[in-house]
């Protein structure tokens, strides 16, 4: 299961290094959750509840957790709920409750809220994070400034992100921070050496996982041999040139219209 291979149902803790790739926990999830092999895309199978998922590792203070709303089911009302818990998800006993709010929150060690309707439209990219005072903020579509959501998060213990795929929200995708940092700062950041050959400049990105740090020669070699990203083991569908991405107006555009962008393969 790629990056999820390090997990097991019987592990005592979900603690991992904060610089590890971020993905959803493959085992601790609501009864209606369907998760893809990479643990980045999750859907709710039916009904409007039982869609709770957790991050696969603890989240650092000020680290942005970013998801894209892929699909809606308009026969339901309400939308995504997000928050943080300072109870290790691996220590959850029995089935998860149907709702983050109020069920999981009322059990203690979790703070979360219902997002406004305008934050939960299909194709919206939503980021949320917690500061060193336990206040949670969110922004949409990669805006730098965030709006206050709620406070009360304990910052004395490790924190895991929690998301409730509720109501009208049907499918979400967790976006990798490497991809987002590249999109925001690609024009300002000097090129680094390829992490495979160390002889050429890194100028490509794996799609859809968005991991970068490879030259075009090594990227094509990876694509035609293992076909999987060396960092997260997700299947690579396309190799994108960073120089091309830096000229685009925004991340949603190239994520949705990747077929129209110049690619190496």
Buried (B, 14 or more C-beta within 10 A) or exposed (E): BBBBEEBEEEEEEBEBEEEBBBBBBBBBBBBBBBBBEBBBBBBBEEEBBBBBBBBBBBBEBEBBBBBBBBBBBEEBEBBBBBBBBBBBBBEBEEEBBBBBBEBBBEEEBBBBBBBEEEBBBBEBBBBBBBBEEBBBBBBBEBEEEBEEBBEEBBBEEBBBBBBBBBBBBBBBBBBBBBBBBBBEEBEEEEEEEBBBEEEBEBBBBBBBBBBBBBBBBBBBBBBEEEEBBBBBBBBBBBBBBBEBBBEBEEBBEBBEEBEEBEBBE
